[in-house]
Amino acid sequence: LFNLKINSKLLISRKSFGFFILKEIPYCEILWMFSSGTGVGPYLSILRENKNLERFKNLVLIHSNKFIKNCNYNSVIKNLRDNYYGKLRVLNIISQENIYGTLKGRINNLIYNGILEKTIGLGLDYRKSHVMICGNPLMIKSTKEILIKLRNMKKHLHYIKGNITFE
């Protein structure tokens, strides 16, 4: 993408490939979707498409940014949340500012100290939850580590069921 010129043609397929798709997610009660920055994109597509989401009792979208000005998808996310009639819980996390209605910090630290789950009102229980993680590589690594260490979760593989899928 970096090398594309202005007005270059870009083709996008509707069909998804790989493991970061709902088809690969095992059945569970709560689907957690952790994102940082533009890593929210795949979740917006999943939520817009609204296919195979009925199998989850709750959907949780966590979107993290350094600054509130980087929360460019808030209006899209609000519309999606409204369309799910309470099934979709959304939380913005801002790491560098104190902003009303958001949490301040980093996802891994907010899991570690229990604030994230308390704020959402649901637990990250390995028996009931699956976590998808997309975004900054350091966020993915630190979040995955804390989920494995403190929540007894395991990486999900195509042939071995686990609780964590990441991109």
Backbone as JSON, one array per atom type, in Angstrom:
{
  "sequence": "LFNLKINSKLLISRKSFGFFILKEIPYCEILWMFSSGTGVGPYLSILRENKNLERFKNLVLIHSNKFIKNCNYNSVIKNLRDNYYGKLRVLNIISQENIYGTLKGRINNLIYNGILEKTIGLGLDYRKSHVMICGNPLMIKSTKEILIKLRNMKKHLHYIKGNITFE",
  "N": [[0.82, -1.2, 0.0], [1.97, 1.17, 0.68], [3.51, 1.95, -1.5], [1.68, 2.68, -3.43], [0.35, 4.98, -5.78], [-1.38, 8.17, -5.9], [-4.74, 7.89, -6.86], [-4.35, 5.3, -7.77], [-5.4, 1.99, -8.54], [-7.05, -0.14, -6.3], [-7.8, -3.31, -5.32], [-10.2, -5.06, -3.48], [-11.14, -7.91, -1.78], [-14.18, -9.53, -0.85], [-14.2, -11.88, 0.47], [-12.76, -13.42, 3.26], [-9.6, -14.6, 4.38], [-7.39, -16.87, 6.12], [-6.78, -17.03, 9.69], [-7.93, -15.17, 11.32], [-10.73, -14.86, 11.46], [-14.29, -15.15, 11.96], [-15.23, -17.73, 11.53], [-13.21, -19.37, 12.42], [-13.26, -19.1, 15.15], [-13.9, -20.62, 18.22], [-16.98, -21.81, 19.72], [-18.39, -19.85, 22.29], [-19.37, -17.97, 25.22], [-18.71, -15.22, 25.45], [-17.35, -12.93, 23.25], [-14.45, -11.26, 23.03], [-13.0, -8.39, 21.68], [-10.1, -6.98, 21.17], [-8.42, -4.0, 20.35], [-6.0, -1.78, 18.89], [-5.45, 1.46, 17.64], [-5.67, 1.45, 14.12], [-6.21, -1.2, 14.13], [-8.77, -1.81, 14.8], [-10.24, -2.11, 12.55], [-10.78, -4.81, 11.31], [-12.7, -5.73, 13.16], [-14.78, -3.9, 12.88], [-15.64, -4.6, 10.35], [-16.49, -7.25, 10.83], [-18.56, -6.78, 12.67], [-20.28, -5.14, 11.18], [-21.01, -6.87, 9.11], [-22.37, -8.87, 10.52], [-22.73, -11.7, 10.69], [-23.02, -14.96, 11.91], [-22.78, -14.14, 14.54], [-24.71, -14.52, 16.39], [-24.26, -16.69, 17.95], [-22.8, -15.91, 20.13], [-23.26, -14.76, 23.41], [-22.54, -12.3, 24.46], [-20.82, -9.48, 23.11], [-17.76, -7.79, 23.07], [-16.1, -4.86, 22.47], [-13.02, -3.45, 22.59], [-11.26, -0.56, 22.24], [-8.24, 0.94, 21.78], [-6.24, 3.85, 21.97], [-3.61, 6.35, 21.7], [-4.33, 9.05, 21.96], [-7.4, 10.93, 22.24], [-8.09, 12.21, 19.9], [-7.37, 10.43, 17.98], [-9.36, 8.6, 17.82], [-10.97, 7.86, 15.47], [-13.1, 6.35, 14.57], [-15.3, 6.47, 16.18], [-18.02, 7.35, 15.74], [-18.94, 5.47, 13.89], [-18.63, 3.15, 15.4], [-20.41, 3.7, 17.52], [-22.89, 3.68, 16.15], [-22.93, 0.99, 15.33], [-22.96, -0.26, 17.85], [-25.46, 0.6, 18.79], [-27.09, -0.81, 17.03], [-26.94, -3.38, 17.96], [-28.42, -3.63, 20.25], [-27.71, -3.71, 23.1], [-26.24, -6.05, 23.26], [-23.66, -5.68, 22.38], [-20.88, -4.4, 23.91], [-18.93, -1.54, 24.38], [-15.75, -0.04, 24.77], [-13.6, 2.66, 25.07], [-10.14, 3.13, 25.35], [-7.73, 5.33, 26.41], [-4.41, 6.09, 26.28], [-2.72, 8.27, 26.86], [-4.09, 10.48, 27.83], [-6.47, 11.94, 30.12], [-9.72, 11.34, 29.74], [-13.11, 11.94, 29.93], [-15.43, 9.29, 30.25], [-13.86, 7.35, 29.17], [-11.28, 4.86, 29.68], [-8.09, 5.32, 31.17], [-4.9, 4.29, 30.25], [-3.15, 1.22, 29.56], [-4.1, -1.68, 27.74], [-3.17, -4.22, 28.71], [-2.35, -3.6, 31.36], [-4.78, -2.74, 32.45], [-6.22, -5.07, 32.4], [-4.66, -6.59, 34.13], [-4.97, -5.23, 36.63], [-7.67, -5.54, 37.01], [-9.5, -3.58, 36.35], [-10.5, -3.26, 33.75], [-12.33, -5.44, 33.32], [-14.11, -4.95, 35.42], [-15.17, -2.49, 34.64], [-16.42, -3.13, 32.2], [-18.15, -5.1, 33.06], [-18.12, -7.81, 32.73], [-16.4, -10.96, 32.92], [-13.07, -12.04, 32.06], [-12.99, -14.94, 31.54], [-11.58, -18.04, 30.98], [-13.16, -20.24, 30.46], [-15.46, -19.28, 29.37], [-14.91, -17.36, 27.49], [-13.56, -15.93, 24.45], [-10.78, -14.35, 23.01], [-9.98, -11.94, 20.67], [-7.27, -10.29, 19.19], [-5.96, -7.39, 17.8], [-3.76, -5.12, 16.29], [-1.26, -2.84, 17.39], [1.91, -4.38, 17.52], [3.3, -4.61, 20.02], [1.24, -4.21, 21.87], [-0.33, -6.42, 21.29], [1.42, -8.52, 22.0], [1.9, -8.01, 24.81], [-0.7, -8.1, 25.85], [-1.54, -10.68, 25.18], [0.33, -12.14, 26.7], [-0.42, -11.46, 29.36], [-3.0, -12.49, 29.47], [-2.53, -15.21, 29.16], [-0.91, -15.73, 31.39], [-2.39, -14.73, 33.69], [-5.09, -15.37, 33.28], [-5.28, -17.93, 32.47], [-5.47, -18.58, 29.78], [-5.11, -19.83, 26.39], [-3.26, -19.87, 23.33], [-5.12, -19.93, 20.36], [-5.28, -22.39, 17.94], [-5.7, -23.73, 14.67], [-6.0, -26.5, 14.82], [-5.85, -27.02, 17.52], [-7.81, -26.15, 20.1], [-8.14, -22.99, 21.65], [-8.1, -19.89, 23.5], [-7.27, -17.45, 22.54], [-6.89, -15.44, 19.76], [-4.95, -13.84, 17.36], [-3.8, -11.09, 15.31]],
  "CA": [[0.0, 0.0, 0.0], [2.84, 2.33, 0.81], [4.03, 2.34, -2.81], [0.61, 3.1, -4.34], [0.27, 6.4, -6.14], [-2.73, 8.74, -5.83], [-5.65, 7.39, -7.9], [-4.05, 3.92, -8.15], [-6.51, 1.07, -8.32], [-6.85, -1.08, -5.2], [-8.87, -4.3, -5.34], [-10.45, -5.65, -2.17], [-12.03, -9.07, -1.85], [-15.11, -9.65, 0.27], [-13.91, -13.14, 1.16], [-11.63, -13.35, 4.19], [-8.75, -15.78, 4.45], [-6.54, -16.89, 7.3], [-7.35, -17.51, 10.94], [-8.54, -14.07, 12.06], [-12.1, -14.79, 10.96], [-15.23, -15.76, 12.91], [-15.34, -19.17, 11.27], [-12.16, -20.04, 13.18], [-13.44, -18.86, 16.58], [-14.74, -21.64, 18.85], [-18.18, -21.33, 20.41], [-18.18, -19.38, 23.65], [-20.38, -16.98, 25.63], [-18.27, -13.83, 25.29], [-16.28, -12.66, 22.3], [-13.74, -10.02, 23.32], [-12.25, -7.89, 20.52], [-9.16, -5.94, 21.61], [-7.76, -3.35, 19.22], [-5.34, -0.49, 19.06], [-5.36, 2.2, 16.38], [-6.44, 0.94, 12.98], [-6.51, -2.61, 14.37], [-10.21, -1.95, 14.99], [-10.84, -2.35, 11.23], [-11.41, -6.12, 11.13], [-13.88, -5.85, 14.01], [-15.86, -3.12, 12.27], [-16.16, -5.44, 9.26], [-17.21, -8.37, 11.44], [-19.8, -6.28, 13.28], [-21.15, -4.67, 10.09], [-21.53, -8.03, 8.39], [-23.32, -9.48, 11.45], [-22.96, -13.11, 10.37], [-22.53, -15.92, 12.9], [-22.57, -13.51, 15.85], [-25.78, -14.92, 17.3], [-23.76, -17.75, 18.84], [-22.19, -15.29, 21.3], [-24.21, -14.06, 24.27], [-22.04, -10.92, 24.58], [-19.71, -9.02, 22.29], [-17.08, -6.69, 23.73], [-15.11, -4.2, 21.63], [-12.12, -2.56, 23.32], [-10.47, 0.18, 21.25], [-7.22, 1.71, 22.48], [-5.46, 4.85, 21.23], [-2.83, 7.24, 22.56], [-5.05, 10.31, 22.16], [-8.8, 10.9, 21.83], [-8.18, 12.67, 18.51], [-7.13, 9.27, 17.13], [-10.55, 7.73, 17.84], [-11.66, 8.28, 14.25], [-14.22, 5.47, 14.24], [-16.3, 6.5, 17.26], [-19.41, 7.44, 15.25], [-19.25, 4.17, 13.3], [-18.76, 2.21, 16.52], [-21.66, 4.01, 18.23], [-23.99, 3.16, 15.33], [-22.91, -0.47, 15.43], [-23.41, -0.61, 19.21], [-26.91, 0.82, 18.84], [-27.74, -1.86, 16.24], [-26.87, -4.66, 18.67], [-29.4, -3.58, 21.35], [-27.19, -4.13, 24.39], [-25.36, -7.22, 23.17], [-22.31, -5.19, 22.13], [-20.35, -3.42, 24.86], [-17.79, -0.84, 23.77], [-14.96, 0.76, 25.7], [-12.4, 3.32, 24.56], [-9.03, 3.3, 26.28], [-6.8, 6.36, 25.94], [-3.23, 5.88, 27.12], [-1.95, 9.47, 27.17], [-4.94, 11.58, 28.28], [-7.65, 11.64, 30.95], [-10.9, 11.75, 28.98], [-14.35, 11.44, 30.54], [-16.1, 8.22, 29.52], [-12.88, 6.37, 28.7], [-10.29, 4.47, 30.67], [-6.73, 5.74, 30.85], [-3.91, 3.26, 30.5], [-2.87, 0.24, 28.52], [-5.0, -2.83, 27.87], [-2.61, -5.26, 29.58], [-2.39, -3.14, 32.76], [-6.18, -2.68, 32.89], [-6.59, -6.46, 32.68], [-3.9, -6.99, 35.32], [-5.53, -4.68, 37.86], [-9.09, -5.86, 37.08], [-10.35, -2.43, 36.03], [-11.19, -3.46, 32.47], [-13.47, -6.32, 33.52], [-15.06, -4.27, 36.29], [-15.82, -1.45, 33.85], [-17.28, -3.79, 31.2], [-19.17, -5.88, 33.76], [-17.97, -9.21, 32.35], [-15.07, -11.47, 33.24], [-12.25, -12.71, 31.06], [-12.93, -16.31, 32.05], [-11.18, -18.92, 29.88], [-14.22, -21.22, 30.19], [-16.6, -18.62, 28.72], [-14.48, -16.26, 26.63], [-12.52, -15.99, 23.44], [-10.24, -13.01, 22.82], [-9.31, -11.61, 19.42], [-6.4, -9.14, 19.43], [-5.44, -6.85, 16.55], [-3.24, -3.76, 16.43], [0.16, -2.65, 17.62], [2.54, -5.64, 17.92], [3.62, -4.64, 21.45], [-0.03, -4.4, 22.57], [-0.71, -7.83, 21.09], [2.32, -9.35, 22.81], [1.69, -7.81, 26.25], [-2.06, -8.55, 26.19], [-1.5, -12.14, 25.09], [1.09, -12.64, 27.85], [-1.19, -11.3, 30.6], [-4.14, -13.42, 29.4], [-1.99, -16.55, 29.4], [-0.39, -15.81, 32.76], [-3.37, -14.47, 34.75], [-6.44, -15.86, 32.99], [-5.15, -19.33, 32.06], [-5.89, -18.72, 28.38], [-4.12, -20.42, 25.49], [-3.33, -19.46, 21.94], [-6.0, -20.78, 19.57], [-4.74, -22.86, 16.68], [-6.73, -24.39, 13.86], [-6.13, -27.89, 15.24], [-5.88, -27.07, 18.99], [-8.67, -25.05, 20.56], [-7.64, -22.13, 22.7], [-8.93, -18.72, 23.8], [-6.68, -16.21, 22.03], [-6.57, -15.34, 18.33], [-4.38, -12.5, 17.14], [-3.4, -10.74, 13.94]],
  "C": [[0.86, 1.26, 0.0], [3.28, 2.86, -0.56], [2.95, 2.77, -3.8], [0.67, 4.6, -4.58], [-1.17, 6.87, -5.98], [-3.5, 8.29, -7.06], [-5.28, 6.01, -8.42], [-5.25, 3.05, -7.81], [-6.13, 0.09, -7.21], [-8.05, -2.02, -5.2], [-8.98, -4.94, -3.96], [-11.46, -6.76, -2.33], [-12.96, -9.08, -0.65], [-14.81, -10.9, 1.09], [-12.66, -12.98, 2.02], [-10.88, -14.68, 4.2], [-7.94, -15.73, 5.73], [-7.31, -17.36, 8.53], [-8.04, -16.42, 11.74], [-9.94, -13.79, 11.5], [-13.01, -15.53, 11.94], [-15.35, -17.27, 12.75], [-14.32, -19.97, 12.09], [-12.32, -19.91, 14.7], [-14.34, -19.93, 17.17], [-15.96, -21.01, 19.53], [-17.83, -20.96, 21.84], [-19.28, -18.36, 23.97], [-19.99, -15.55, 25.25], [-17.14, -13.75, 24.27], [-15.71, -11.28, 22.61], [-12.92, -9.65, 22.09], [-11.39, -6.72, 20.99], [-8.47, -5.34, 20.39], [-7.0, -2.12, 19.68], [-5.23, 0.15, 17.69], [-6.25, 1.63, 15.3], [-6.72, -0.55, 13.09], [-7.98, -2.87, 14.63], [-10.91, -2.33, 13.68], [-11.49, -3.71, 11.03], [-12.68, -6.3, 11.97], [-15.06, -5.06, 13.45], [-16.47, -3.91, 11.13], [-16.99, -6.59, 9.8], [-18.56, -7.9, 11.97], [-20.77, -5.75, 12.22], [-21.8, -5.84, 9.37], [-22.57, -8.78, 9.21], [-23.7, -10.9, 11.05], [-22.31, -13.97, 11.44], [-22.23, -15.3, 14.27], [-23.65, -13.91, 16.86], [-25.32, -16.0, 18.28], [-23.07, -17.22, 20.09], [-23.26, -14.56, 22.1], [-23.83, -12.58, 24.4], [-20.88, -10.69, 23.64], [-19.09, -7.82, 22.99], [-16.01, -6.15, 22.78], [-14.32, -3.21, 22.48], [-11.23, -1.89, 22.28], [-9.54, 1.13, 21.98], [-6.48, 2.64, 21.52], [-4.64, 5.67, 22.21], [-3.64, 8.47, 22.94], [-6.47, 10.19, 21.65], [-8.96, 11.34, 20.38], [-7.96, 11.53, 17.51], [-8.3, 8.3, 17.09], [-11.46, 8.1, 16.66], [-12.91, 7.47, 13.94], [-15.35, 5.52, 15.26], [-17.73, 6.56, 16.76], [-19.84, 6.13, 14.61], [-19.5, 3.15, 14.4], [-20.05, 2.45, 17.29], [-22.86, 3.49, 17.45], [-24.07, 1.65, 15.39], [-23.43, -0.91, 16.79], [-24.92, -0.48, 19.32], [-27.67, -0.27, 18.1], [-27.75, -3.21, 16.95], [-27.71, -4.68, 19.95], [-28.88, -4.15, 22.67], [-26.27, -5.33, 24.36], [-23.89, -6.82, 23.0], [-21.94, -4.12, 23.15], [-19.07, -2.84, 24.27], [-17.07, -0.02, 24.83], [-13.75, 1.34, 24.97], [-11.38, 3.43, 25.69], [-8.07, 4.3, 25.65], [-5.58, 6.3, 26.85], [-2.54, 7.17, 27.57], [-2.77, 10.65, 27.7], [-6.01, 11.06, 29.24], [-8.86, 12.21, 30.23], [-12.13, 11.11, 29.62], [-14.97, 10.37, 29.64], [-15.16, 7.18, 28.92], [-12.03, 5.92, 29.89], [-8.94, 4.99, 30.22], [-5.79, 4.59, 31.18], [-3.67, 2.39, 29.29], [-3.71, -1.01, 28.8], [-4.44, -3.85, 28.86], [-2.65, -4.86, 31.05], [-3.81, -3.1, 33.3], [-6.76, -4.07, 33.1], [-5.94, -6.89, 33.99], [-4.54, -6.5, 36.61], [-7.05, -4.86, 37.97], [-10.03, -4.73, 36.69], [-11.13, -2.64, 34.74], [-12.45, -4.3, 32.65], [-14.54, -5.66, 34.39], [-15.85, -3.22, 35.5], [-16.81, -2.05, 32.85], [-18.41, -4.56, 31.88], [-19.19, -7.35, 33.37], [-16.56, -9.66, 32.67], [-14.38, -12.1, 32.05], [-11.97, -14.13, 31.55], [-12.64, -17.25, 30.87], [-12.25, -19.95, 29.53], [-15.36, -20.62, 29.39], [-16.2, -17.65, 27.62], [-13.5, -16.68, 25.55], [-12.09, -14.55, 23.18], [-9.56, -12.93, 21.45], [-8.5, -10.34, 19.68], [-5.81, -8.68, 18.1], [-4.95, -5.42, 16.78], [-1.74, -3.74, 16.56], [0.8, -3.95, 18.12], [2.89, -5.72, 19.41], [2.36, -4.82, 22.29], [-0.46, -5.86, 22.46], [0.12, -8.72, 22.01], [2.02, -9.22, 24.3], [0.3, -8.29, 26.68], [-2.13, -10.07, 26.18], [-0.8, -12.72, 26.31], [0.28, -12.56, 29.14], [-2.38, -12.26, 30.63], [-3.68, -14.85, 29.67], [-1.6, -16.71, 30.87], [-1.49, -15.71, 33.82], [-4.75, -15.08, 34.51], [-6.44, -17.29, 32.45], [-5.62, -19.57, 30.62], [-4.74, -19.28, 27.56], [-4.34, -19.89, 24.08], [-4.22, -20.45, 21.18], [-5.32, -21.12, 18.25], [-5.84, -23.61, 15.94], [-7.02, -25.81, 14.39], [-6.12, -28.07, 16.76], [-6.68, -25.87, 19.48], [-8.02, -24.3, 21.71], [-8.57, -20.94, 22.85], [-8.44, -17.43, 23.16], [-6.35, -16.35, 20.54], [-6.02, -13.95, 18.11], [-3.89, -12.35, 15.71], [-2.36, -9.65, 14.0]]
}
